[in-house]
Amino acid sequence: MSAAAPSVLEAELGRLAGRVDELLRTLEQLREENRALRQRHESLTSERASLLQKNEQVRARVEAMIGRLKTLEHGA
């Protein structure tokens, strides 16, 4: 085995170690992004449910007003 072989192997191992570190950083970044997206999704889902409920309440109130107006119209 030549003297250059160990240094080539060490260089390759160093390159691979750097790549593994880079992949680990990317993995952690993606995990954090995924957590933030899940939290945002949960927030938006909750907001949507609230807006749907408010929309239903407003629809019911408008229908009630229309009913009262029709009653007044027929009574006049």
PyMOL Python script that loads the backbone (N, CA, C, O; Angstrom):
from pymol import cmd

cmd.read_pdbstr("""\
ATOM      1  N   MET A   1       0.855  -1.179   0.000  1.00  0.00           N
ATOM      2  CA  MET A   1       0.000   0.000   0.000  1.00  0.00           C
ATOM      3  C   MET A   1       0.892   1.229   0.000  1.00  0.00           C
ATOM      4  O   MET A   1       1.828   1.314   0.795  1.00  0.00           O
ATOM      5  N   SER A   2       0.618   2.170  -0.869  1.00  0.00           N
ATOM      6  CA  SER A   2       1.473   3.349  -0.964  1.00  0.00           C
ATOM      7  C   SER A   2       1.138   4.347   0.129  1.00  0.00           C
ATOM      8  O   SER A   2       0.090   4.264   0.769  1.00  0.00           O
ATOM      9  N   ALA A   3       2.048   5.295   0.334  1.00  0.00           N
ATOM     10  CA  ALA A   3       1.851   6.319   1.357  1.00  0.00           C
ATOM     11  C   ALA A   3       0.721   7.256   0.994  1.00  0.00           C
ATOM     12  O   ALA A   3       0.118   7.859   1.881  1.00  0.00           O
ATOM     13  N   ALA A   4       0.416   7.396  -0.285  1.00  0.00           N
ATOM     14  CA  ALA A   4      -0.651   8.287  -0.728  1.00  0.00           C
ATOM     15  C   ALA A   4      -2.028   7.709  -0.419  1.00  0.00           C
ATOM     16  O   ALA A   4      -2.987   8.458  -0.234  1.00  0.00           O
ATOM     17  N   ALA A   5      -2.130   6.391  -0.362  1.00  0.00           N
ATOM     18  CA  ALA A   5      -3.428   5.757  -0.145  1.00  0.00           C
ATOM     19  C   ALA A   5      -4.095   6.200   1.161  1.00  0.00           C
ATOM     20  O   ALA A   5      -5.278   6.542   1.146  1.00  0.00           O
ATOM     21  N   PRO A   6      -3.370   6.204   2.298  1.00  0.00           N
ATOM     22  CA  PRO A   6      -4.035   6.653   3.525  1.00  0.00           C
ATOM     23  C   PRO A   6      -4.503   8.112   3.448  1.00  0.00           C
ATOM     24  O   PRO A   6      -5.573   8.433   3.966  1.00  0.00           O
ATOM     25  N   SER A   7      -3.743   8.984   2.827  1.00  0.00           N
ATOM     26  CA  SER A   7      -4.158  10.383   2.758  1.00  0.00           C
ATOM     27  C   SER A   7      -5.370  10.553   1.840  1.00  0.00           C
ATOM     28  O   SER A   7      -6.220  11.408   2.087  1.00  0.00           O
ATOM     29  N   VAL A   8      -5.451   9.741   0.782  1.00  0.00           N
ATOM     30  CA  VAL A   8      -6.624   9.782  -0.104  1.00  0.00           C
ATOM     31  C   VAL A   8      -7.847   9.295   0.663  1.00  0.00           C
ATOM     32  O   VAL A   8      -8.928   9.875   0.566  1.00  0.00           O
ATOM     33  N   LEU A   9      -7.659   8.221   1.426  1.00  0.00           N
ATOM     34  CA  LEU A   9      -8.770   7.699   2.224  1.00  0.00           C
ATOM     35  C   LEU A   9      -9.198   8.712   3.287  1.00  0.00           C
ATOM     36  O   LEU A   9     -10.390   8.921   3.514  1.00  0.00           O
ATOM     37  N   GLU A  10      -8.221   9.331   3.929  1.00  0.00           N
ATOM     38  CA  GLU A  10      -8.539  10.337   4.949  1.00  0.00           C
ATOM     39  C   GLU A  10      -9.270  11.515   4.328  1.00  0.00           C
ATOM     40  O   GLU A  10     -10.210  12.047   4.920  1.00  0.00           O
ATOM     41  N   ALA A  11      -8.845  11.928   3.137  1.00  0.00           N
ATOM     42  CA  ALA A  11      -9.507  13.033   2.444  1.00  0.00           C
ATOM     43  C   ALA A  11     -10.939  12.644   2.089  1.00  0.00           C
ATOM     44  O   ALA A  11     -11.861  13.443   2.248  1.00  0.00           O
ATOM     45  N   GLU A  12     -11.121  11.426   1.612  1.00  0.00           N
ATOM     46  CA  GLU A  12     -12.469  10.948   1.247  1.00  0.00           C
ATOM     47  C   GLU A  12     -13.354  10.850   2.486  1.00  0.00           C
ATOM     48  O   GLU A  12     -14.523  11.235   2.461  1.00  0.00           O
ATOM     49  N   LEU A  13     -12.773  10.324   3.580  1.00  0.00           N
ATOM     50  CA  LEU A  13     -13.537  10.243   4.828  1.00  0.00           C
ATOM     51  C   LEU A  13     -13.905  11.642   5.335  1.00  0.00           C
ATOM     52  O   LEU A  13     -15.013  11.856   5.827  1.00  0.00           O
ATOM     53  N   GLY A  14     -12.991  12.568   5.214  1.00  0.00           N
ATOM     54  CA  GLY A  14     -13.271  13.947   5.617  1.00  0.00           C
ATOM     55  C   GLY A  14     -14.382  14.554   4.777  1.00  0.00           C
ATOM     56  O   GLY A  14     -15.258  15.245   5.297  1.00  0.00           O
ATOM     57  N   ARG A  15     -14.344  14.292   3.472  1.00  0.00           N
ATOM     58  CA  ARG A  15     -15.387  14.791   2.579  1.00  0.00           C
ATOM     59  C   ARG A  15     -16.735  14.173   2.932  1.00  0.00           C
ATOM     60  O   ARG A  15     -17.751  14.867   2.975  1.00  0.00           O
ATOM     61  N   LEU A  16     -16.738  12.867   3.186  1.00  0.00           N
ATOM     62  CA  LEU A  16     -17.981  12.190   3.554  1.00  0.00           C
ATOM     63  C   LEU A  16     -18.506  12.689   4.902  1.00  0.00           C
ATOM     64  O   LEU A  16     -19.712  12.861   5.074  1.00  0.00           O
ATOM     65  N   ALA A  17     -17.604  12.919   5.852  1.00  0.00           N
ATOM     66  CA  ALA A  17     -18.020  13.439   7.154  1.00  0.00           C
ATOM     67  C   ALA A  17     -18.647  14.825   6.995  1.00  0.00           C
ATOM     68  O   ALA A  17     -19.647  15.138   7.641  1.00  0.00           O
ATOM     69  N   GLY A  18     -18.061  15.641   6.142  1.00  0.00           N
ATOM     70  CA  GLY A  18     -18.631  16.968   5.877  1.00  0.00           C
ATOM     71  C   GLY A  18     -20.008  16.872   5.252  1.00  0.00           C
ATOM     72  O   GLY A  18     -20.917  17.628   5.595  1.00  0.00           O
ATOM     73  N   ARG A  19     -20.148  15.934   4.333  1.00  0.00           N
ATOM     74  CA  ARG A  19     -21.456  15.736   3.677  1.00  0.00           C
ATOM     75  C   ARG A  19     -22.491  15.252   4.675  1.00  0.00           C
ATOM     76  O   ARG A  19     -23.638  15.698   4.640  1.00  0.00           O
ATOM     77  N   VAL A  20     -22.103  14.340   5.569  1.00  0.00           N
ATOM     78  CA  VAL A  20     -23.017  13.847   6.606  1.00  0.00           C
ATOM     79  C   VAL A  20     -23.440  15.011   7.509  1.00  0.00           C
ATOM     80  O   VAL A  20     -24.618  15.137   7.844  1.00  0.00           O
ATOM     81  N   ASP A  21     -22.492  15.857   7.901  1.00  0.00           N
ATOM     82  CA  ASP A  21     -22.824  17.022   8.728  1.00  0.00           C
ATOM     83  C   ASP A  21     -23.807  17.940   8.011  1.00  0.00           C
ATOM     84  O   ASP A  21     -24.754  18.450   8.609  1.00  0.00           O
ATOM     85  N   GLU A  22     -23.565  18.139   6.725  1.00  0.00           N
ATOM     86  CA  GLU A  22     -24.453  18.989   5.920  1.00  0.00           C
ATOM     87  C   GLU A  22     -25.861  18.387   5.856  1.00  0.00           C
ATOM     88  O   GLU A  22     -26.858  19.099   5.979  1.00  0.00           O
ATOM     89  N   LEU A  23     -25.924  17.079   5.663  1.00  0.00           N
ATOM     90  CA  LEU A  23     -27.221  16.406   5.617  1.00  0.00           C
ATOM     91  C   LEU A  23     -27.943  16.475   6.958  1.00  0.00           C
ATOM     92  O   LEU A  23     -29.163  16.631   7.003  1.00  0.00           O
ATOM     93  N   LEU A  24     -27.198  16.359   8.039  1.00  0.00           N
ATOM     94  CA  LEU A  24     -27.806  16.469   9.368  1.00  0.00           C
ATOM     95  C   LEU A  24     -28.364  17.865   9.610  1.00  0.00           C
ATOM     96  O   LEU A  24     -29.440  18.011  10.188  1.00  0.00           O
ATOM     97  N   ARG A  25     -27.634  18.897   9.168  1.00  0.00           N
ATOM     98  CA  ARG A  25     -28.137  20.272   9.295  1.00  0.00           C
ATOM     99  C   ARG A  25     -29.402  20.462   8.465  1.00  0.00           C
ATOM    100  O   ARG A  25     -30.363  21.091   8.908  1.00  0.00           O
ATOM    101  N   THR A  26     -29.386  19.907   7.254  1.00  0.00           N
ATOM    102  CA  THR A  26     -30.563  20.000   6.387  1.00  0.00           C
ATOM    103  C   THR A  26     -31.747  19.278   7.016  1.00  0.00           C
ATOM    104  O   THR A  26     -32.870  19.781   6.998  1.00  0.00           O
ATOM    105  N   LEU A  27     -31.494  18.111   7.567  1.00  0.00           N
ATOM    106  CA  LEU A  27     -32.544  17.341   8.230  1.00  0.00           C
ATOM    107  C   LEU A  27     -33.155  18.142   9.375  1.00  0.00           C
ATOM    108  O   LEU A  27     -34.377  18.204   9.503  1.00  0.00           O
ATOM    109  N   GLU A  28     -32.331  18.744  10.194  1.00  0.00           N
ATOM    110  CA  GLU A  28     -32.835  19.530  11.324  1.00  0.00           C
ATOM    111  C   GLU A  28     -33.626  20.732  10.829  1.00  0.00           C
ATOM    112  O   GLU A  28     -34.664  21.070  11.399  1.00  0.00           O
ATOM    113  N   GLN A  29     -33.150  21.371   9.785  1.00  0.00           N
ATOM    114  CA  GLN A  29     -33.849  22.520   9.205  1.00  0.00           C
ATOM    115  C   GLN A  29     -35.218  22.088   8.673  1.00  0.00           C
ATOM    116  O   GLN A  29     -36.212  22.785   8.877  1.00  0.00           O
ATOM    117  N   LEU A  30     -35.270  20.945   7.994  1.00  0.00           N
ATOM    118  CA  LEU A  30     -36.535  20.440   7.475  1.00  0.00           C
ATOM    119  C   LEU A  30     -37.490  20.040   8.591  1.00  0.00           C
ATOM    120  O   LEU A  30     -38.698  20.254   8.487  1.00  0.00           O
ATOM    121  N   ARG A  31     -36.957  19.469   9.640  1.00  0.00           N
ATOM    122  CA  ARG A  31     -37.806  19.122  10.793  1.00  0.00           C
ATOM    123  C   ARG A  31     -38.435  20.373  11.397  1.00  0.00           C
ATOM    124  O   ARG A  31     -39.623  20.385  11.720  1.00  0.00           O
ATOM    125  N   GLU A  32     -37.632  21.426  11.548  1.00  0.00           N
ATOM    126  CA  GLU A  32     -38.139  22.682  12.108  1.00  0.00           C
ATOM    127  C   GLU A  32     -39.188  23.293  11.177  1.00  0.00           C
ATOM    128  O   GLU A  32     -40.227  23.776  11.628  1.00  0.00           O
ATOM    129  N   GLU A  33     -38.904  23.264   9.885  1.00  0.00           N
ATOM    130  CA  GLU A  33     -39.865  23.799   8.910  1.00  0.00           C
ATOM    131  C   GLU A  33     -41.160  22.990   8.949  1.00  0.00           C
ATOM    132  O   GLU A  33     -42.249  23.563   8.907  1.00  0.00           O
ATOM    133  N   ASN A  34     -41.052  21.687   9.028  1.00  0.00           N
ATOM    134  CA  ASN A  34     -42.219  20.814   9.109  1.00  0.00           C
ATOM    135  C   ASN A  34     -43.032  21.119  10.367  1.00  0.00           C
ATOM    136  O   ASN A  34     -44.260  21.180  10.315  1.00  0.00           O
ATOM    137  N   ARG A  35     -42.347  21.310  11.492  1.00  0.00           N
ATOM    138  CA  ARG A  35     -43.038  21.645  12.745  1.00  0.00           C
ATOM    139  C   ARG A  35     -43.792  22.963  12.596  1.00  0.00           C
ATOM    140  O   ARG A  35     -44.952  23.072  12.994  1.00  0.00           O
ATOM    141  N   ALA A  36     -43.125  23.962  12.019  1.00  0.00           N
ATOM    142  CA  ALA A  36     -43.752  25.274  11.833  1.00  0.00           C
ATOM    143  C   ALA A  36     -44.954  25.177  10.889  1.00  0.00           C
ATOM    144  O   ALA A  36     -45.984  25.810  11.118  1.00  0.00           O
ATOM    145  N   LEU A  37     -44.815  24.382   9.829  1.00  0.00           N
ATOM    146  CA  LEU A  37     -45.927  24.222   8.888  1.00  0.00           C
ATOM    147  C   LEU A  37     -47.103  23.489   9.533  1.00  0.00           C
ATOM    148  O   LEU A  37     -48.261  23.831   9.294  1.00  0.00           O
ATOM    149  N   ARG A  38     -46.802  22.494  10.341  1.00  0.00           N
ATOM    150  CA  ARG A  38     -47.887  21.786  11.042  1.00  0.00           C
ATOM    151  C   ARG A  38     -48.610  22.727  12.012  1.00  0.00           C
ATOM    152  O   ARG A  38     -49.836  22.694  12.125  1.00  0.00           O
ATOM    153  N   GLN A  39     -47.851  23.550  12.694  1.00  0.00           N
ATOM    154  CA  GLN A  39     -48.441  24.518  13.626  1.00  0.00           C
ATOM    155  C   GLN A  39     -49.301  25.529  12.863  1.00  0.00           C
ATOM    156  O   GLN A  39     -50.399  25.872  13.300  1.00  0.00           O
ATOM    157  N   ARG A  40     -48.796  26.000  11.729  1.00  0.00           N
ATOM    158  CA  ARG A  40     -49.548  26.955  10.910  1.00  0.00           C
ATOM    159  C   ARG A  40     -50.820  26.313  10.373  1.00  0.00           C
ATOM    160  O   ARG A  40     -51.877  26.944  10.353  1.00  0.00           O
ATOM    161  N   HIS A  41     -50.721  25.056   9.938  1.00  0.00           N
ATOM    162  CA  HIS A  41     -51.889  24.333   9.450  1.00  0.00           C
ATOM    163  C   HIS A  41     -52.945  24.213  10.546  1.00  0.00           C
ATOM    164  O   HIS A  41     -54.133  24.423  10.297  1.00  0.00           O
ATOM    165  N   GLU A  42     -52.513  23.879  11.743  1.00  0.00           N
ATOM    166  CA  GLU A  42     -53.430  23.750  12.874  1.00  0.00           C
ATOM    167  C   GLU A  42     -54.111  25.087  13.155  1.00  0.00           C
ATOM    168  O   GLU A  42     -55.316  25.142  13.402  1.00  0.00           O
ATOM    169  N   SER A  43     -53.332  26.157  13.115  1.00  0.00           N
ATOM    170  CA  SER A  43     -53.872  27.494  13.348  1.00  0.00           C
ATOM    171  C   SER A  43     -54.890  27.868  12.277  1.00  0.00           C
ATOM    172  O   SER A  43     -55.963  28.384  12.588  1.00  0.00           O
ATOM    173  N   LEU A  44     -54.554  27.608  11.018  1.00  0.00           N
ATOM    174  CA  LEU A  44     -55.463  27.947   9.928  1.00  0.00           C
ATOM    175  C   LEU A  44     -56.732  27.083   9.963  1.00  0.00           C
ATOM    176  O   LEU A  44     -57.819  27.566   9.643  1.00  0.00           O
ATOM    177  N   THR A  45     -56.598  25.834  10.343  1.00  0.00           N
ATOM    178  CA  THR A  45     -57.758  24.960  10.465  1.00  0.00           C
ATOM    179  C   THR A  45     -58.699  25.476  11.544  1.00  0.00           C
ATOM    180  O   THR A  45     -59.918  25.488  11.369  1.00  0.00           O
ATOM    181  N   SER A  46     -58.124  25.900  12.654  1.00  0.00           N
ATOM    182  CA  SER A  46     -58.920  26.454  13.743  1.00  0.00           C
ATOM    183  C   SER A  46     -59.599  27.753  13.312  1.00  0.00           C
ATOM    184  O   SER A  46     -60.777  27.972  13.595  1.00  0.00           O
ATOM    185  N   GLU A  47     -58.847  28.605  12.628  1.00  0.00           N
ATOM    186  CA  GLU A  47     -59.404  29.870  12.144  1.00  0.00           C
ATOM    187  C   GLU A  47     -60.535  29.614  11.150  1.00  0.00           C
ATOM    188  O   GLU A  47     -61.559  30.297  11.178  1.00  0.00           O
ATOM    189  N   ARG A  48     -60.349  28.644  10.285  1.00  0.00           N
ATOM    190  CA  ARG A  48     -61.387  28.307   9.305  1.00  0.00           C
ATOM    191  C   ARG A  48     -62.661  27.843  10.004  1.00  0.00           C
ATOM    192  O   ARG A  48     -63.759  28.264   9.639  1.00  0.00           O
ATOM    193  N   ALA A  49     -62.520  26.989  10.996  1.00  0.00           N
ATOM    194  CA  ALA A  49     -63.688  26.500  11.735  1.00  0.00           C
ATOM    195  C   ALA A  49     -64.427  27.661  12.390  1.00  0.00           C
ATOM    196  O   ALA A  49     -65.657  27.717  12.377  1.00  0.00           O
ATOM    197  N   SER A  50     -63.667  28.577  12.955  1.00  0.00           N
ATOM    198  CA  SER A  50     -64.267  29.749  13.593  1.00  0.00           C
ATOM    199  C   SER A  50     -65.007  30.608  12.570  1.00  0.00           C
ATOM    200  O   SER A  50     -66.117  31.072  12.829  1.00  0.00           O
ATOM    201  N   LEU A  51     -64.396  30.816  11.418  1.00  0.00           N
ATOM    202  CA  LEU A  51     -65.033  31.621  10.373  1.00  0.00           C
ATOM    203  C   LEU A  51     -66.281  30.938   9.826  1.00  0.00           C
ATOM    204  O   LEU A  51     -67.272  31.610   9.540  1.00  0.00           O
ATOM    205  N   LEU A  52     -66.252  29.635   9.678  1.00  0.00           N
ATOM    206  CA  LEU A  52     -67.435  28.908   9.226  1.00  0.00           C
ATOM    207  C   LEU A  52     -68.579  29.050  10.228  1.00  0.00           C
ATOM    208  O   LEU A  52     -69.737  29.220   9.846  1.00  0.00           O
ATOM    209  N   GLN A  53     -68.239  28.980  11.508  1.00  0.00           N
ATOM    210  CA  GLN A  53     -69.252  29.133  12.551  1.00  0.00           C
ATOM    211  C   GLN A  53     -69.843  30.542  12.515  1.00  0.00           C
ATOM    212  O   GLN A  53     -71.060  30.708  12.600  1.00  0.00           O
ATOM    213  N   LYS A  54     -68.991  31.550  12.391  1.00  0.00           N
ATOM    214  CA  LYS A  54     -69.475  32.935  12.316  1.00  0.00           C
ATOM    215  C   LYS A  54     -70.332  33.135  11.078  1.00  0.00           C
ATOM    216  O   LYS A  54     -71.361  33.808  11.134  1.00  0.00           O
ATOM    217  N   ASN A  55     -69.915  32.557   9.968  1.00  0.00           N
ATOM    218  CA  ASN A  55     -70.671  32.657   8.725  1.00  0.00           C
ATOM    219  C   ASN A  55     -72.060  32.053   8.897  1.00  0.00           C
ATOM    220  O   ASN A  55     -73.052  32.621   8.439  1.00  0.00           O
ATOM    221  N   GLU A  56     -72.126  30.918   9.548  1.00  0.00           N
ATOM    222  CA  GLU A  56     -73.414  30.265   9.793  1.00  0.00           C
ATOM    223  C   GLU A  56     -74.296  31.129  10.693  1.00  0.00           C
ATOM    224  O   GLU A  56     -75.501  31.229  10.461  1.00  0.00           O
ATOM    225  N   GLN A  57     -73.715  31.751  11.709  1.00  0.00           N
ATOM    226  CA  GLN A  57     -74.481  32.630  12.594  1.00  0.00           C
ATOM    227  C   GLN A  57     -75.030  33.831  11.831  1.00  0.00           C
ATOM    228  O   GLN A  57     -76.187  34.211  12.007  1.00  0.00           O
ATOM    229  N   VAL A  58     -74.193  34.424  10.982  1.00  0.00           N
ATOM    230  CA  VAL A  58     -74.634  35.578  10.188  1.00  0.00           C
ATOM    231  C   VAL A  58     -75.731  35.150   9.215  1.00  0.00           C
ATOM    232  O   VAL A  58     -76.721  35.862   9.047  1.00  0.00           O
ATOM    233  N   ARG A  59     -75.562  34.001   8.580  1.00  0.00           N
ATOM    234  CA  ARG A  59     -76.583  33.507   7.652  1.00  0.00           C
ATOM    235  C   ARG A  59     -77.918  33.331   8.369  1.00  0.00           C
ATOM    236  O   ARG A  59     -78.965  33.711   7.844  1.00  0.00           O
ATOM    237  N   ALA A  60     -77.879  32.760   9.556  1.00  0.00           N
ATOM    238  CA  ALA A  60     -79.112  32.555  10.331  1.00  0.00           C
ATOM    239  C   ALA A  60     -79.750  33.895  10.692  1.00  0.00           C
ATOM    240  O   ALA A  60     -80.971  34.039  10.636  1.00  0.00           O
ATOM    241  N   ARG A  61     -78.928  34.871  11.060  1.00  0.00           N
ATOM    242  CA  ARG A  61     -79.475  36.191  11.405  1.00  0.00           C
ATOM    243  C   ARG A  61     -80.096  36.874  10.196  1.00  0.00           C
ATOM    244  O   ARG A  61     -81.149  37.502  10.307  1.00  0.00           O
ATOM    245  N   VAL A  62     -79.444  36.754   9.037  1.00  0.00           N
ATOM    246  CA  VAL A  62     -79.979  37.362   7.817  1.00  0.00           C
ATOM    247  C   VAL A  62     -81.298  36.684   7.437  1.00  0.00           C
ATOM    248  O   VAL A  62     -82.263  37.354   7.070  1.00  0.00           O
ATOM    249  N   GLU A  63     -81.331  35.367   7.528  1.00  0.00           N
ATOM    250  CA  GLU A  63     -82.574  34.656   7.226  1.00  0.00           C
ATOM    251  C   GLU A  63     -83.685  35.074   8.174  1.00  0.00           C
ATOM    252  O   GLU A  63     -84.834  35.229   7.761  1.00  0.00           O
ATOM    253  N   ALA A  64     -83.344  35.259   9.449  1.00  0.00           N
ATOM    254  CA  ALA A  64     -84.352  35.703  10.426  1.00  0.00           C
ATOM    255  C   ALA A  64     -84.848  37.105  10.070  1.00  0.00           C
ATOM    256  O   ALA A  64     -86.046  37.373  10.160  1.00  0.00           O
ATOM    257  N   MET A  65     -83.947  37.999   9.670  1.00  0.00           N
ATOM    258  CA  MET A  65     -84.351  39.356   9.281  1.00  0.00           C
ATOM    259  C   MET A  65     -85.249  39.321   8.045  1.00  0.00           C
ATOM    260  O   MET A  65     -86.240  40.047   7.968  1.00  0.00           O
ATOM    261  N   ILE A  66     -84.897  38.481   7.092  1.00  0.00           N
ATOM    262  CA  ILE A  66     -85.719  38.357   5.881  1.00  0.00           C
ATOM    263  C   ILE A  66     -87.114  37.858   6.259  1.00  0.00           C
ATOM    264  O   ILE A  66     -88.117  38.351   5.744  1.00  0.00           O
ATOM    265  N   GLY A  67     -87.168  36.903   7.139  1.00  0.00           N
ATOM    266  CA  GLY A  67     -88.464  36.394   7.611  1.00  0.00           C
ATOM    267  C   GLY A  67     -89.279  37.488   8.281  1.00  0.00           C
ATOM    268  O   GLY A  67     -90.482  37.601   8.046  1.00  0.00           O
ATOM    269  N   ARG A  68     -88.632  38.294   9.113  1.00  0.00           N
ATOM    270  CA  ARG A  68     -89.354  39.398   9.785  1.00  0.00           C
ATOM    271  C   ARG A  68     -89.827  40.422   8.770  1.00  0.00           C
ATOM    272  O   ARG A  68     -90.938  40.940   8.878  1.00  0.00           O
ATOM    273  N   LEU A  69     -88.987  40.717   7.779  1.00  0.00           N
ATOM    274  CA  LEU A  69     -89.382  41.682   6.739  1.00  0.00           C
ATOM    275  C   LEU A  69     -90.578  41.159   5.936  1.00  0.00           C
ATOM    276  O   LEU A  69     -91.493  41.919   5.620  1.00  0.00           O
ATOM    277  N   LYS A  70     -90.572  39.887   5.614  1.00  0.00           N
ATOM    278  CA  LYS A  70     -91.695  39.301   4.897  1.00  0.00           C
ATOM    279  C   LYS A  70     -92.970  39.371   5.732  1.00  0.00           C
ATOM    280  O   LYS A  70     -94.057  39.636   5.218  1.00  0.00           O
ATOM    281  N   THR A  71     -92.810  39.127   7.034  1.00  0.00           N
ATOM    282  CA  THR A  71     -93.967  39.197   7.940  1.00  0.00           C
ATOM    283  C   THR A  71     -94.519  40.616   7.982  1.00  0.00           C
ATOM    284  O   THR A  71     -95.731  40.822   7.928  1.00  0.00           O
ATOM    285  N   LEU A  72     -93.626  41.585   8.077  1.00  0.00           N
ATOM    286  CA  LEU A  72     -94.054  42.990   8.077  1.00  0.00           C
ATOM    287  C   LEU A  72     -94.703  43.368   6.762  1.00  0.00           C
ATOM    288  O   LEU A  72     -95.689  44.105   6.733  1.00  0.00           O
ATOM    289  N   GLU A  73     -94.143  42.859   5.671  1.00  0.00           N
ATOM    290  CA  GLU A  73     -94.665  43.151   4.340  1.00  0.00           C
ATOM    291  C   GLU A  73     -96.087  42.600   4.180  1.00  0.00           C
ATOM    292  O   GLU A  73     -96.960  43.270   3.627  1.00  0.00           O
ATOM    293  N   HIS A  74     -96.307  41.392   4.661  1.00  0.00           N
ATOM    294  CA  HIS A  74     -97.628  40.777   4.540  1.00  0.00           C
ATOM    295  C   HIS A  74     -98.611  41.410   5.509  1.00  0.00           C
ATOM    296  O   HIS A  74     -99.816  41.417   5.256  1.00  0.00           O
ATOM    297  N   GLY A  75     -98.117  41.933   6.599  1.00  0.00           N
ATOM    298  CA  GLY A  75     -98.999  42.576   7.587  1.00  0.00           C
ATOM    299  C   GLY A  75     -99.412  43.979   7.187  1.00  0.00           C
ATOM    300  O   GLY A  75    -100.403  44.504   7.693  1.00  0.00           O
ATOM    301  N   ALA A  76     -98.661  44.589   6.283  1.00  0.00           N
ATOM    302  CA  ALA A  76     -98.932  45.981   5.909  1.00  0.00           C
ATOM    303  C   ALA A  76    -100.060  46.130   4.927  1.00  0.00           C
ATOM    304  O   ALA A  76    -100.390  47.247   4.531  1.00  0.00           O
TER     305      ALA A  76
END
""", "prot")
cmd.dss("prot")
cmd.show_as("cartoon", "prot")
cmd.util.cbc("prot")
cmd.orient("prot")
